[in-house]
Amino acid sequence: MERASAKELFILGRVSLRPTYGHEIMRTLRESRADLWVELSEKHVYYILRKLDREGLVAATGERSGNLPARKVYTITEMGRSVLAEMMIADSLVRAVPYSEFDVLLGMLAYTDLLDDAAKSDVLLRRRVVLQEQLDGLAEATEDSAFASGPDGFPRLMLAKVLRNVSAELDWLDSIAAHVAGSGWASLKPTFATDSPLATD
């Protein structure tokens, strides 16, 4: 398999551990702090579960508990196990380049003049506030008793990685803000060779 979706891999992998339902996936996503590295809304989880069901990778059955409404419980199929194995070695995921959607926004701020310099700097400031809030939340999470007393498992490894990444991005953003304060936004604008002669026969 050349291409695979990391979100589908996450959901299918979660279902492979034991039969489950959408709300439980969301709960374990938050409890294990996987929400720090997998961006999934509850709506998206259910969308992916229905897609996997249509493709025959999981099977849905109705289950009722007491007076609660019936819910769909998903179980991985044999075909699902085979596809999951292919997803885990997919070239697209092995070669994935980490990037942030903010990087795209920052590139547009540097490339275009649609916003004035003050508006562009305000975007940097707003991003800084977001990163600082994330950093503060991560610091609290590392002190959480579930992590402090728990085994050094995968959630703790990922929490440490995300903490380092957010801290590094905050430092990087501060260096960009300092550069802009000293040299202006125009200094970030790339130059393109527009006057180069075209090759002729």
C-alpha positions as CSV (number, residue, x, y, z in Angstrom):
1,M,0.0,0.0,0.0
2,E,1.5,3.3,-1.1
3,R,-0.9,5.7,0.5
4,A,-2.6,5.5,3.9
5,S,-4.5,7.9,6.1
6,A,-3.0,8.3,9.5
7,K,-6.5,8.9,11.0
8,E,-7.9,5.8,9.5
9,L,-4.9,3.9,10.7
10,F,-5.5,5.2,14.2
11,I,-9.2,4.2,14.2
12,L,-8.7,0.8,12.6
13,G,-5.8,0.1,14.9
14,R,-7.9,1.0,17.9
15,V,-10.8,-1.2,16.8
16,S,-8.2,-4.1,16.3
17,L,-7.5,-4.0,20.0
18,R,-11.0,-5.0,21.0
19,P,-14.6,-4.4,19.8
20,T,-15.5,-0.8,20.5
21,Y,-17.8,2.2,19.7
22,G,-17.2,5.8,18.7
23,H,-17.6,7.4,22.1
24,E,-15.2,5.0,23.7
25,I,-12.6,5.8,21.0
26,M,-13.0,9.5,21.8
27,R,-12.7,8.9,25.6
28,T,-9.6,6.8,25.3
29,L,-8.2,9.3,22.8
30,R,-8.4,12.0,25.5
31,E,-7.4,9.8,28.5
32,S,-4.3,8.6,26.7
33,R,-3.6,12.1,25.5
34,A,-3.5,10.8,21.9
35,D,-5.5,14.0,21.1
36,L,-2.1,15.8,21.3
37,W,-0.8,14.0,18.1
38,V,-4.0,12.8,16.4
39,E,-6.5,15.5,15.5
40,L,-9.9,13.8,15.5
41,S,-13.3,15.2,16.3
42,E,-16.1,12.8,17.4
43,K,-17.9,13.5,14.1
44,H,-14.8,12.5,12.2
45,V,-14.4,9.3,14.3
46,Y,-17.9,8.2,13.4
47,Y,-17.4,9.2,9.7
48,I,-14.3,7.0,9.6
49,L,-16.0,4.1,11.4
50,R,-18.9,4.2,8.9
51,K,-16.4,4.3,6.0
52,L,-14.4,1.4,7.3
53,D,-17.7,-0.5,7.7
54,R,-18.8,0.2,4.1
55,E,-15.4,-1.1,2.9
56,G,-15.7,-4.3,4.9
57,L,-12.8,-3.5,7.2
58,V,-14.9,-3.5,10.3
59,A,-18.3,-5.0,11.1
60,A,-20.9,-3.1,13.1
61,T,-23.4,-4.7,15.4
62,G,-26.1,-3.1,17.5
63,E,-25.7,-3.3,21.3
64,R,-28.1,-2.2,24.1
65,S,-27.1,-1.7,27.7
66,G,-30.0,-1.2,30.2
67,N,-32.2,1.7,29.3
68,L,-29.5,3.4,27.2
69,P,-30.1,3.9,23.5
70,A,-28.6,1.2,21.3
71,R,-25.1,1.8,20.0
72,K,-23.0,0.4,17.2
73,V,-20.1,-1.7,18.3
74,Y,-17.4,-2.2,15.7
75,T,-15.2,-5.3,15.4
76,I,-12.3,-5.6,12.9
77,T,-12.7,-8.1,10.1
78,E,-10.1,-10.4,8.6
79,M,-9.9,-8.1,5.6
80,G,-9.5,-5.2,8.1
81,R,-6.5,-6.9,9.8
82,S,-4.9,-7.4,6.4
83,V,-5.4,-3.8,5.4
84,L,-4.2,-2.6,8.8
85,A,-1.0,-4.5,8.3
86,E,-0.5,-2.9,4.9
87,M,-1.3,0.6,6.4
88,M,1.4,0.2,9.0
89,I,4.1,-0.2,6.4
90,A,2.6,2.3,3.9
91,D,5.2,4.4,2.1
92,S,3.2,7.6,2.5
93,L,3.2,7.4,6.3
94,V,6.9,6.4,6.4
95,R,7.8,9.4,4.2
96,A,5.3,11.8,5.8
97,V,6.9,15.2,6.3
98,P,5.8,16.8,9.6
99,Y,4.4,20.2,9.2
100,S,1.9,22.5,10.7
101,E,-1.0,24.3,9.0
102,F,0.4,27.4,10.7
103,D,3.5,27.1,8.5
104,V,1.3,27.5,5.5
105,L,-0.3,30.6,7.0
106,L,3.1,32.0,7.9
107,G,4.3,31.5,4.3
108,M,1.3,33.4,3.0
109,L,2.0,36.2,5.5
110,A,5.6,36.4,4.2
111,Y,4.6,36.1,0.5
112,T,1.7,38.5,0.2
113,D,0.8,42.0,1.0
114,L,-2.9,41.5,1.6
115,L,-2.5,42.4,5.3
116,D,-0.5,45.3,6.6
117,D,2.5,44.7,8.9
118,A,0.5,45.3,12.1
119,A,-2.1,42.7,11.1
120,K,0.6,40.2,10.2
121,S,2.4,40.8,13.6
122,D,-1.0,40.3,15.3
123,V,-1.3,36.9,13.8
124,L,2.2,36.0,15.2
125,L,1.1,37.3,18.6
126,R,-2.1,35.3,18.5
127,R,-0.2,32.1,17.6
128,R,2.2,32.8,20.5
129,V,-0.7,32.9,22.9
130,V,-2.0,29.6,21.5
131,L,1.4,27.9,21.9
132,Q,1.9,29.2,25.4
133,E,-1.6,27.9,26.4
134,Q,-0.6,24.5,24.9
135,L,2.7,24.5,26.7
136,D,1.0,25.3,30.0
137,G,-1.6,22.5,29.5
138,L,1.2,20.1,28.6
139,A,3.1,21.0,31.8
140,E,-0.1,20.3,33.8
141,A,-0.5,17.0,32.0
142,T,3.0,15.9,32.9
143,E,2.1,16.5,36.6
144,D,-1.2,14.7,36.3
145,S,-1.2,11.8,38.8
146,A,-2.1,9.3,36.0
147,F,1.1,10.2,34.2
148,A,3.2,10.8,37.3
149,S,2.6,7.4,38.8
150,G,1.9,5.4,35.7
151,P,4.4,3.3,33.8
152,D,6.7,4.8,31.2
153,G,4.5,3.8,28.3
154,F,3.7,5.2,24.9
155,P,1.5,8.1,26.2
156,R,4.3,9.4,28.3
157,L,6.7,9.2,25.4
158,M,4.3,11.1,23.1
159,L,3.6,13.7,25.8
160,A,7.4,14.3,26.2
161,K,7.7,14.6,22.4
162,V,4.8,17.1,22.0
163,L,6.1,19.1,25.0
164,R,9.5,19.4,23.3
165,N,8.0,20.3,19.9
166,V,5.6,23.0,21.3
167,S,8.5,24.5,23.3
168,A,10.7,24.5,20.2
169,E,8.0,26.0,18.0
170,L,7.4,28.7,20.6
171,D,11.2,29.6,20.6
172,W,11.1,29.5,16.7
173,L,8.1,31.9,16.6
174,D,9.8,34.2,19.1
175,S,12.9,34.4,16.8
176,I,10.6,35.2,13.8
177,A,8.9,37.9,15.8
178,A,12.3,39.4,16.8
179,H,13.4,39.3,13.2
180,V,10.3,41.0,12.0
181,A,10.6,43.6,14.7
182,G,14.1,44.4,13.6
183,S,13.9,44.0,9.9
184,G,10.2,44.2,9.0
185,W,8.0,41.8,7.2
186,A,9.5,42.8,3.8
187,S,12.7,41.0,4.8
188,L,10.8,37.6,4.8
189,K,9.4,38.1,1.3
190,P,11.1,35.7,-1.1
191,T,12.4,37.0,-4.4
192,F,11.7,35.3,-7.6
193,A,13.8,35.4,-10.8
194,T,11.2,36.8,-13.1
195,D,13.5,38.3,-15.7
196,S,15.4,35.2,-16.6
197,P,15.4,34.5,-20.3
198,L,13.4,31.6,-21.6
199,A,15.4,28.9,-23.3
200,T,15.0,28.9,-27.1
201,D,15.7,26.3,-29.7
